[in-house]
Amino acid sequence: MAESRHVLVVGAGSIGRRHHANLTELGARAELIGWREYSVDLLAARLKAGVDAVVIATATDIRLPLIAVCGAAGVPVYVEKPLAFRPAELAAVTEVAKPIADRSMLGYMMRYHPAVQVLATADLSDVFQFALTIGHDVTQWRANWRFSESYAAKAEGGGVLLDLCHELDLAACLFPGLEVTRVESLGHPAFPGVDFASRVSLRWGGVVGDVSMDYLTPQLHRRSVLRGHERMHDFDFASQVYQVTEPSGVRTLDLPLERNAMFLDAMRDFLALVSGQSTSGNPLMPRLDLCLPSARLAAEAWAARTFVGEIVKEIP
């Protein structure tokens, strides 16, 4: 399937390097390009010379012109999340991506997580409340990496809400039609306009919930709790303990995970889209045109942030 596909990976950070390695493993002819050494005009010239697909793994604030060039050339893209950080910019991305949207993907690889697959197929009609949380001390993420020098430290397109928006995407998948009611954020005096902890309050019909993310907690936490009057799902993604509580008792699900398998499965589906072949059948496959409600929720949440305080932790 992928042997004849020439894919440019634009952005040579950790996620770009991962995608490049996975594409190579899947048999594609992958080429890794550091964006600082490139430009929109050079990308346009490369597309004209003949490229099958592009992976965009750059900072969020520069993706619109890249997607526009690919859309004009009819070349499908795999765009890292989030798609855009302002509703107006999202509308512009949506417009320029129309020619390729049904052959492109957004990098919500958590949709391939076995536990997310279980939630996506579960009966959640009785759920009245949910809480999705994720966080970890950002200074511990990677060796020889400084937050202050990263895309995440930028007021335009940075911050924890955008960086850790997979849980917002999960909420959008499980409860389509959610709307943002309030977003409370904590900032840092050294990084104006950047949220280090955010809580997004959401509602839809008879369901209310919160999605919380932070750059602060000393150990990784990632948990989804869905409360219903017939059952409760308590999925701890960090410890990989997944429990369903019902009137008959508690069931613990065995859902083993190899993290890179999610990235590989997502890229395998993308290559299938590029080739016009059958995809995996994942009902949550993050095809770009189908991801727009989720992308819109993230952009609306970012735009609705209200900074209610500051943290004091030193962030190098």
C-alpha positions in Angstrom: 0.0 0.0 0.0 2.6 2.6 1.1 5.6 1.5 -0.9 5.1 4.1 -3.7 4.0 6.9 -1.4 6.3 9.9 -1.1 5.4 11.7 2.2 7.0 15.0 3.4 7.1 15.4 7.1 7.3 19.1 7.9 8.6 19.8 11.4 11.6 17.9 12.8 10.6 18.0 16.5 9.9 14.9 18.6 6.5 14.3 17.0 7.8 14.9 13.5 10.6 12.4 14.0 8.2 9.9 15.4 5.9 10.2 12.3 8.9 10.0 10.0 10.1 6.8 11.7 6.6 5.2 11.6 6.1 6.1 7.9 9.4 4.5 7.1 8.4 1.4 9.1 5.1 1.2 7.1 7.0 1.3 3.8 6.5 4.9 2.7 9.3 7.0 1.2 9.4 9.6 4.0 11.4 12.8 4.0 11.9 14.8 7.2 12.1 18.6 6.8 12.9 21.0 9.6 10.6 24.0 9.2 13.2 26.6 10.2 15.1 25.6 7.0 12.0 25.8 4.8 9.3 28.2 3.6 5.8 28.1 2.2 7.2 28.9 -1.3 9.6 26.0 -1.1 6.9 23.6 0.1 4.7 24.7 -2.9 7.5 24.0 -5.3 8.1 20.5 -3.8 4.4 19.7 -4.1 4.4 20.8 -7.7 7.4 18.5 -8.4 5.4 15.6 -7.1 4.5 14.6 -3.5 1.8 12.2 -2.4 1.1 13.5 1.1 2.4 15.9 3.7 2.5 15.5 7.5 2.4 18.9 9.2 4.0 18.7 12.7 4.9 22.4 13.2 3.8 24.9 15.8 0.0 25.6 15.6 0.3 29.2 14.7 1.9 28.6 11.3 -0.2 25.7 10.0 -2.8 27.7 8.1 -0.6 28.7 5.1 0.9 25.2 4.9 -2.6 23.6 4.8 -3.6 26.2 2.2 -0.7 25.3 -0.1 -1.5 21.6 0.2 -5.2 22.2 -0.3 -4.5 24.2 -3.5 -2.3 21.5 -4.8 -4.7 18.7 -3.9 -2.2 17.0 -1.7 -3.7 15.4 1.5 -2.3 16.2 4.9 -1.9 14.7 8.3 -2.0 17.6 10.7 -0.9 17.4 14.3 -3.5 18.6 16.8 -4.9 21.1 17.4 -6.0 22.2 14.0 -6.3 25.8 14.9 -6.5 27.9 18.1 -9.0 30.6 17.2 -12.5 30.0 15.8 -11.8 32.5 12.9 -8.6 30.7 12.0 -10.4 27.4 12.2 -13.0 28.7 9.7 -10.1 29.7 7.4 -8.5 26.3 7.7 -11.8 24.6 7.0 -12.2 26.6 3.8 -8.7 26.0 2.3 -8.8 22.3 3.3 -12.1 21.5 1.5 -10.4 19.9 -1.6 -8.5 17.4 0.6 -10.5 17.1 3.8 -11.9 13.7 3.1 -8.4 12.3 2.4 -6.7 14.0 5.3 -6.4 13.4 9.0 -6.0 15.2 12.3 -3.5 13.8 14.7 -5.9 12.5 17.4 -4.1 9.2 17.8 -5.9 8.6 21.1 -8.9 7.6 19.0 -6.9 4.4 18.4 -6.5 3.6 22.1 -8.2 0.3 23.0 -9.9 1.9 26.0 -11.2 4.8 23.9 -12.6 2.2 21.5 -14.5 0.6 24.3 -16.0 3.9 25.5 -16.9 4.7 21.9 -19.0 1.6 21.6 -20.4 1.6 25.1 -24.0 2.5 26.0 -23.6 6.0 27.5 -27.2 7.0 27.3 -27.5 7.1 31.1 -24.5 9.4 31.6 -25.3 12.6 33.4 -21.8 13.8 34.4 -18.2 13.3 33.3 -14.8 14.3 34.4 -11.7 13.9 32.1 -8.3 14.9 33.5 -4.7 14.9 32.3 -1.5 16.4 33.6 2.2 16.1 34.3 5.0 18.3 35.3 6.1 19.9 32.0 9.7 20.2 33.2 9.9 16.4 33.3 8.6 15.7 29.8 11.8 15.1 27.9 15.6 15.2 28.6 17.5 18.2 27.3 14.2 20.1 26.6 13.2 23.5 27.9 9.6 24.6 28.0 10.6 28.2 27.5 12.1 27.4 24.1 9.2 25.3 22.9 6.0 26.1 20.9 4.0 25.5 24.0 5.5 28.7 25.6 4.0 31.0 23.0 1.0 33.1 23.8 -0.3 32.5 20.2 -1.1 28.9 19.9 0.7 27.6 23.0 -0.5 26.6 26.5 -1.7 23.4 28.1 -5.3 23.5 26.8 -4.1 23.2 23.2 -1.1 21.0 24.1 -3.2 18.3 26.0 -6.4 18.6 24.1 -6.9 14.9 23.5 -9.4 14.8 26.4 -11.4 17.6 24.8 -11.5 15.5 21.6 -12.6 12.5 23.6 -15.4 14.5 25.2 -16.5 15.6 21.7 -16.5 12.0 20.4 -18.5 10.6 23.3 -21.0 13.5 23.6 -21.4 15.2 20.2 -22.8 18.7 20.4 -21.1 19.7 23.6 -20.8 23.5 24.2 -18.3 25.4 26.3 -19.9 27.2 29.3 -16.8 28.3 31.1 -13.0 28.0 31.0 -10.9 28.9 34.1 -7.1 29.0 33.6 -4.0 29.6 35.7 -1.1 31.5 34.1 2.5 32.2 35.0 4.1 35.7 35.4 7.0 34.7 33.1 4.8 33.5 30.2 1.9 36.0 29.7 -1.1 34.6 27.9 0.0 31.0 28.4 -2.2 28.7 30.5 -0.5 26.2 32.8 -3.7 24.7 34.1 -7.2 24.9 32.6 -10.6 23.6 33.5 -13.2 23.5 30.7 -16.8 23.2 31.7 -19.1 21.7 29.1 -22.7 20.8 28.7 -25.1 19.1 26.2 -28.7 18.2 26.9 -28.8 16.4 30.2 -25.0 15.9 30.4 -22.5 18.2 32.1 -18.8 17.7 32.6 -15.4 19.1 33.0 -12.1 18.6 31.1 -9.1 19.6 33.1 -5.4 19.7 32.1 -2.2 20.9 33.7 1.5 21.3 33.3 2.1 20.9 37.0 1.4 17.6 38.8 4.6 15.6 39.7 3.3 12.3 38.3 1.4 11.7 35.1 -2.3 11.4 35.7 -4.9 10.7 33.0 -8.3 9.6 33.9 -11.8 9.5 32.5 -14.8 9.1 34.8 -18.3 8.8 33.3 -21.1 8.7 35.8 -24.5 7.3 34.8 -27.5 6.1 36.8 -27.0 2.5 35.5 -23.2 2.2 35.4 -20.0 4.2 35.9 -16.9 4.0 33.7 -13.7 4.8 35.6 -10.8 4.5 33.2 -7.3 5.3 34.5 -5.2 5.6 31.4 -2.0 6.4 33.3 -2.1 3.1 35.4 -4.0 1.2 32.6 -6.8 0.2 35.0 -10.2 0.3 33.4 -13.3 -0.4 35.5 -17.0 -0.5 34.9 -19.3 -0.4 37.9 -22.8 -1.9 37.5 -25.5 -3.0 39.9 -24.0 -6.5 39.8 -20.5 -5.3 40.8 -17.3 -4.0 39.3 -15.8 -5.4 36.1 -12.1 -4.7 35.3 -11.2 -4.7 31.6 -8.0 -6.0 30.2 -6.9 -3.5 27.6 -3.1 -3.7 27.1 -1.4 -0.9 25.1 1.8 -0.3 23.3 1.8 3.5 22.9 3.4 3.7 19.5 0.8 1.3 18.1 -1.7 4.1 18.2 0.5 6.3 16.1 1.2 3.5 13.7 -2.5 2.6 13.3 -3.4 6.3 12.6 -0.6 6.6 10.0 -1.6 3.3 8.4 -5.2 4.7 8.0 -3.8 8.0 6.6 -1.7 6.1 4.0 -4.9 4.2 3.1 -6.8 7.4 2.5 -3.9 8.8 0.4 -3.9 5.6 -1.7 -7.7 5.4 -2.0 -7.8 2.1 -0.2 -9.9 0.7 2.6 -9.1 1.9 6.1 -9.2 0.0 9.4 -12.9 0.6 10.0 -12.2 2.5 13.2 -15.5 4.4 13.8 -13.5 7.3 15.4 -10.9 7.5 12.6 -9.9 11.2 12.7 -10.5 12.1 9.1 -10.2 15.8 8.8 -13.7 16.6 7.6 -15.2 14.5 10.4 -13.0 16.1 13.1 -14.2 19.7 12.6 -16.7 19.6 15.5 -13.9 18.5 17.9 -11.5 21.1 16.4 -14.2 23.7 16.9 -14.7 22.8 20.5 -10.9 23.2 21.2 -10.7 26.6 19.5 -13.8 27.8 21.3 -12.4 26.7 24.6 -9.1 28.4 24.0 -10.8 31.6 23.0 -13.0 31.4 26.2 -10.1 31.2 28.7 -10.4 33.4 31.7 -7.2 33.7 33.7 -8.2 33.5 37.4 -4.7 33.3 39.0 -1.0 32.5 38.6 1.2 29.6 39.6 4.5 30.1 41.4 6.4 27.0 40.2 9.7 27.8 38.4 9.5 26.9 34.8 12.9 26.9 32.9 
